[in-house]
Amino acid sequence: MIINVLPLPAAGKTDGGTKPAGRSAIAGRFAGLVGFPHYALSGRFAECAETPAADKDELAEFLNTAEGRAAGFYQRLLVFELKAKLAATD
């Protein structure tokens, strides 16, 4: 079960500044660093009225940061799989 403790802006909306609704990744939290790219690569934002502003370079930057913070086999595996999926995109 996923519980949002803090109210988050809808996908594609800003948090009052110029940052997209991927602020957990922007803040450097591991869950955001892998979660935002996962949802972006899975097409989760495809039906949003405003697609979150994240290009391939930004997703790669998130995943590179996550790679440096990965603690343990499963976190490293997740980052590896997401980087492979990102590399396979056009």
N, CA and C atoms as an extended XYZ file, in Angstrom:
270
Properties=species:S:1:pos:R:3:atomname:S:1:resname:S:1:resid:I:1 pbc="F F F"
N         0.827       -1.159        0.000 N   MET     1
C         0.000        0.000        0.000 CA  MET     1
C         0.886        1.241        0.000 C   MET     1
N         0.520        2.230       -0.791 N   ILE     2
C         1.264        3.479       -0.865 CA  ILE     2
C         0.455        4.553       -0.163 C   ILE     2
N         1.105        5.257        0.747 N   ILE     3
C         0.444        6.329        1.476 CA  ILE     3
C         1.237        7.605        1.256 C   ILE     3
N         0.575        8.630        0.770 N   ASN     4
C         1.200        9.935        0.618 CA  ASN     4
C         1.013       10.702        1.918 C   ASN     4
N         2.097       11.002        2.571 N   VAL     5
C         2.036       11.740        3.823 CA  VAL     5
C         1.898       13.232        3.552 C   VAL     5
N         2.639       13.729        2.586 N   LEU     6
C         2.579       15.139        2.221 CA  LEU     6
C         1.770       15.296        0.949 C   LEU     6
N         0.995       16.343        0.827 N   PRO     7
C         0.273       16.557       -0.424 CA  PRO     7
C         1.272       16.850       -1.542 C   PRO     7
N         1.161       16.116       -2.626 N   LEU     8
C         2.047       16.308       -3.768 CA  LEU     8
C         1.280       16.954       -4.902 C   LEU     8
N         1.951       17.741       -5.711 N   PRO     9
C         1.265       18.317       -6.869 CA  PRO     9
C         0.938       17.217       -7.859 C   PRO     9
N        -0.092       17.407       -8.631 N   ALA    10
C        -0.441       16.434       -9.661 CA  ALA    10
C         0.697       16.352      -10.666 C   ALA    10
N         0.822       15.212      -11.311 N   ALA    11
C         1.887       15.028      -12.296 CA  ALA    11
C         1.833       16.145      -13.328 C   ALA    11
N         2.976       16.700      -13.607 N   GLY    12
C         3.058       17.769      -14.583 CA  GLY    12
C         2.849       19.147      -13.990 C   GLY    12
N         2.439       19.208      -12.751 N   LYS    13
C         2.231       20.494      -12.100 CA  LYS    13
C         3.504       20.875      -11.359 C   LYS    13
N         3.627       22.120      -11.042 N   THR    14
C         4.814       22.555      -10.317 CA  THR    14
C         4.509       22.668       -8.841 C   THR    14
N         5.544       22.753       -8.045 N   ASP    15
C         5.375       22.889       -6.598 CA  ASP    15
C         5.433       24.354       -6.181 C   ASP    15
N         5.072       25.226       -7.090 N   GLY    16
C         5.090       26.649       -6.796 CA  GLY    16
C         6.295       27.334       -7.411 C   GLY    16
N         7.277       26.561       -7.832 N   GLY    17
C         8.463       27.096       -8.485 CA  GLY    17
C         8.549       26.526       -9.881 C   GLY    17
N         9.748       26.204      -10.296 N   THR    18
C         9.923       25.668      -11.637 CA  THR    18
C        10.140       24.162      -11.614 C   THR    18
N        10.079       23.537      -10.456 N   LYS    19
C        10.378       22.125      -10.349 CA  LYS    19
C         9.144       21.290      -10.681 C   LYS    19
N         9.311       20.230      -11.484 N   PRO    20
C         8.185       19.368      -11.843 CA  PRO    20
C         7.790       18.492      -10.664 C   PRO    20
N         6.720       17.773      -10.828 N   ALA    21
C         6.255       16.870       -9.777 CA  ALA    21
C         7.160       15.648       -9.734 C   ALA    21
N         8.391       15.830       -9.515 N   GLY    22
C         9.388       14.800       -9.319 CA  GLY    22
C        10.294       15.325       -8.226 C   GLY    22
N         9.678       16.092       -7.337 N   ARG    23
C        10.481       16.818       -6.360 CA  ARG    23
C        11.226       15.896       -5.413 C   ARG    23
N        10.749       14.676       -5.202 N   SER    24
C        11.477       13.737       -4.362 CA  SER    24
C        12.810       13.381       -5.018 C   SER    24
N        12.794       13.203       -6.331 N   ALA    25
C        14.035       12.928       -7.065 CA  ALA    25
C        14.944       14.149       -7.043 C   ALA    25
N        14.366       15.313       -7.236 N   ILE    26
C        15.150       16.547       -7.230 CA  ILE    26
C        15.785       16.766       -5.863 C   ILE    26
N        15.062       16.364       -4.808 N   ALA    27
C        15.586       16.500       -3.451 CA  ALA    27
C        16.656       15.456       -3.142 C   ALA    27
N        16.825       14.468       -4.016 N   GLY    28
C        17.875       13.471       -3.839 CA  GLY    28
C        17.476       12.253       -3.025 C   GLY    28
N        16.187       12.066       -2.780 N   ARG    29
C        15.745       10.882       -2.045 CA  ARG    29
C        15.831        9.666       -2.958 C   ARG    29
N        16.357        8.563       -2.433 N   PHE    30
C        16.554        7.377       -3.267 CA  PHE    30
C        15.248        6.923       -3.923 C   PHE    30
N        14.170        6.907       -3.157 N   ALA    31
C        12.878        6.467       -3.711 CA  ALA    31
C        12.469        7.331       -4.903 C   ALA    31
N        12.704        8.623       -4.826 N   GLY    32
C        12.385        9.512       -5.932 CA  GLY    32
C        13.351        9.358       -7.092 C   GLY    32
N        14.618        9.125       -6.763 N   LEU    33
C        15.641        8.980       -7.809 CA  LEU    33
C        15.385        7.774       -8.697 C   LEU    33
N        14.764        6.743       -8.145 N   VAL    34
C        14.432        5.566       -8.964 CA  VAL    34
C        12.948        5.552       -9.339 C   VAL    34
N        12.101        6.101       -8.462 N   GLY    35
C        10.664        6.075       -8.723 CA  GLY    35
C        10.248        6.946       -9.886 C   GLY    35
N        10.746        8.181       -9.917 N   PHE    36
C        10.367        9.087      -11.000 CA  PHE    36
C        10.787        8.531      -12.363 C   PHE    36
N        12.049        8.075      -12.534 N   PRO    37
C        12.414        7.463      -13.819 CA  PRO    37
C        11.577        6.220      -14.137 C   PRO    37
N        11.288        5.411      -13.116 N   HIS    38
C        10.474        4.213      -13.349 CA  HIS    38
C         9.115        4.588      -13.931 C   HIS    38
N         8.443        5.537      -13.304 N   TYR    39
C         7.125        5.929      -13.788 CA  TYR    39
C         7.202        6.619      -15.145 C   TYR    39
N         8.220        7.422      -15.363 N   ALA    40
C         8.387        8.084      -16.662 CA  ALA    40
C         8.627        7.056      -17.765 C   ALA    40
N         9.489        6.077      -17.499 N   LEU    41
C         9.807        5.055      -18.502 CA  LEU    41
C         8.670        4.065      -18.709 C   LEU    41
N         7.814        3.920      -17.717 N   SER    42
C         6.680        2.999      -17.817 CA  SER    42
C         5.473        3.639      -18.488 C   SER    42
N         5.586        4.910      -18.843 N   GLY    43
C         4.491        5.597      -19.512 CA  GLY    43
C         3.413        6.097      -18.576 C   GLY    43
N         3.695        6.127      -17.307 N   ARG    44
C         2.706        6.537      -16.301 CA  ARG    44
C         2.202        7.957      -16.542 C   ARG    44
N         3.033        8.802      -17.113 N   PHE    45
C         2.659       10.194      -17.316 CA  PHE    45
C         2.083       10.452      -18.707 C   PHE    45
N         1.973        9.426      -19.529 N   ALA    46
C         1.544        9.594      -20.919 CA  ALA    46
C         0.149       10.204      -21.038 C   ALA    46
N        -0.728        9.898      -20.112 N   GLU    47
C        -2.095       10.396      -20.196 CA  GLU    47
C        -2.316       11.695      -19.420 C   GLU    47
N        -1.261       12.230      -18.839 N   CYS    48
C        -1.382       13.480      -18.096 CA  CYS    48
C        -1.590       14.648      -19.049 C   CYS    48
N        -2.387       15.590      -18.613 N   ALA    49
C        -2.623       16.779      -19.436 CA  ALA    49
C        -1.315       17.510      -19.692 C   ALA    49
N        -0.483       17.558      -18.670 N   GLU    50
C         0.834       18.179      -18.796 CA  GLU    50
C         1.867       17.146      -18.358 C   GLU    50
N         2.651       16.659      -19.288 N   THR    51
C         3.662       15.661      -18.959 CA  THR    51
C         4.749       16.296      -18.105 C   THR    51
N         5.155       15.624      -17.020 N   PRO    52
C         6.244       16.175      -16.202 CA  PRO    52
C         7.480       16.454      -17.049 C   PRO    52
N         8.108       17.563      -16.781 N   ALA    53
C         9.271       17.971      -17.554 CA  ALA    53
C        10.508       17.197      -17.110 C   ALA    53
N        10.773       16.080      -17.761 N   ALA    54
C        11.971       15.291      -17.482 CA  ALA    54
C        12.426       14.675      -18.793 C   ALA    54
N        13.574       15.087      -19.250 N   ASP    55
C        14.081       14.499      -20.479 CA  ASP    55
C        15.027       13.346      -20.143 C   ASP    55
N        15.506       12.695      -21.164 N   LYS    56
C        16.362       11.518      -20.984 CA  LYS    56
C        17.615       11.847      -20.175 C   LYS    56
N        18.191       13.020      -20.393 N   ASP    57
C        19.391       13.414      -19.646 CA  ASP    57
C        19.102       13.587      -18.159 C   ASP    57
N        17.950       14.177      -17.851 N   GLU    58
C        17.593       14.365      -16.446 CA  GLU    58
C        17.325       13.016      -15.773 C   GLU    58
N        16.643       12.114      -16.480 N   LEU    59
C        16.402       10.783      -15.923 CA  LEU    59
C        17.720       10.058      -15.683 C   LEU    59
N        18.652       10.194      -16.625 N   ALA    60
C        19.971        9.567      -16.462 CA  ALA    60
C        20.704       10.147      -15.257 C   ALA    60
N        20.574       11.445      -15.054 N   GLU    61
C        21.214       12.085      -13.899 CA  GLU    61
C        20.626       11.549      -12.590 C   GLU    61
N        19.304       11.411      -12.543 N   PHE    62
C        18.668       10.836      -11.357 CA  PHE    62
C        19.209        9.430      -11.090 C   PHE    62
N        19.284        8.625      -12.143 N   LEU    63
C        19.732        7.237      -11.971 CA  LEU    63
C        21.213        7.156      -11.625 C   LEU    63
N        22.020        8.043      -12.153 N   ASN    64
C        23.440        8.058      -11.790 CA  ASN    64
C        23.618        8.413      -10.314 C   ASN    64
N        22.818        9.354       -9.844 N   THR    65
C        22.867        9.701       -8.424 CA  THR    65
C        22.402        8.525       -7.573 C   THR    65
N        21.327        7.876       -8.007 N   ALA    66
C        20.814        6.707       -7.280 CA  ALA    66
C        21.852        5.594       -7.231 C   ALA    66
N        22.586        5.423       -8.316 N   GLU    67
C        23.619        4.381       -8.367 CA  GLU    67
C        24.661        4.608       -7.274 C   GLU    67
N        25.032        5.851       -7.054 N   GLY    68
C        26.004        6.169       -6.026 CA  GLY    68
C        25.465        6.018       -4.612 C   GLY    68
N        24.152        6.041       -4.475 N   ARG    69
C        23.531        5.932       -3.150 CA  ARG    69
C        22.926        4.565       -2.874 C   ARG    69
N        22.935        3.697       -3.870 N   ALA    70
C        22.330        2.371       -3.711 CA  ALA    70
C        23.042        1.596       -2.613 C   ALA    70
N        22.243        1.067       -1.697 N   ALA    71
C        22.781        0.302       -0.578 CA  ALA    71
C        22.231       -1.115       -0.657 C   ALA    71
N        23.012       -1.990       -1.147 N   GLY    72
C        22.573       -3.379       -1.203 CA  GLY    72
C        22.285       -3.853       -2.611 C   GLY    72
N        22.183       -5.155       -2.704 N   PHE    73
C        22.009       -5.826       -3.998 CA  PHE    73
C        20.758       -5.365       -4.734 C   PHE    73
N        19.617       -5.350       -4.067 N   TYR    74
C        18.365       -5.063       -4.756 CA  TYR    74
C        18.268       -3.611       -5.221 C   TYR    74
N        18.792       -2.698       -4.470 N   GLN    75
C        18.801       -1.307       -4.929 CA  GLN    75
C        19.714       -1.156       -6.136 C   GLN    75
N        20.889       -1.795       -6.101 N   ARG    76
C        21.795       -1.726       -7.260 CA  ARG    76
C        21.163       -2.386       -8.484 C   ARG    76
N        20.470       -3.509       -8.266 N   LEU    77
C        19.802       -4.202       -9.367 CA  LEU    77
C        18.718       -3.326       -9.989 C   LEU    77
N        17.931       -2.678       -9.154 N   LEU    78
C        16.881       -1.790       -9.644 CA  LEU    78
C        17.461       -0.666      -10.494 C   LEU    78
N        18.522       -0.046      -10.014 N   VAL    79
C        19.158        1.036      -10.767 CA  VAL    79
C        19.702        0.498      -12.094 C   VAL    79
N        20.342       -0.654      -12.068 N   PHE    80
C        20.880       -1.264      -13.284 CA  PHE    80
C        19.766       -1.492      -14.312 C   PHE    80
N        18.647       -2.046      -13.856 N   GLU    81
C        17.530       -2.338      -14.770 CA  GLU    81
C        16.931       -1.052      -15.342 C   GLU    81
N        16.781       -0.035      -14.519 N   LEU    82
C        16.228        1.225      -15.008 CA  LEU    82
C        17.177        1.908      -15.990 C   LEU    82
N        18.477        1.834      -15.721 N   LYS    83
C        19.444        2.426      -16.655 CA  LYS    83
C        19.419        1.690      -17.993 C   LYS    83
N        19.256        0.372      -17.959 N   ALA    84
C        19.163       -0.404      -19.193 CA  ALA    84
C        17.896       -0.033      -19.960 C   ALA    84
N        16.795        0.130      -19.251 N   LYS    85
C        15.538        0.516      -19.891 CA  LYS    85
C        15.649        1.911      -20.498 C   LYS    85
N        16.301        2.829      -19.794 N   LEU    86
C        16.488        4.181      -20.316 CA  LEU    86
C        17.366        4.169      -21.563 C   LEU    86
N        18.423        3.389      -21.544 N   ALA    87
C        19.325        3.293      -22.695 CA  ALA    87
C        18.631        2.731      -23.928 C   ALA    87
N        17.610        1.905      -23.709 N   ALA    88
C        16.888        1.282      -24.825 CA  ALA    88
C        15.825        2.192      -25.429 C   ALA    88
N        15.568        3.346      -24.806 N   THR    89
C        14.566        4.269      -25.341 CA  THR    89
C        15.157        5.092      -26.472 C   THR    89
N        14.276        5.596      -27.307 N   ASP    90
C        14.735        6.430      -28.446 CA  ASP    90
C        15.001        7.834      -28.008 C   ASP    90
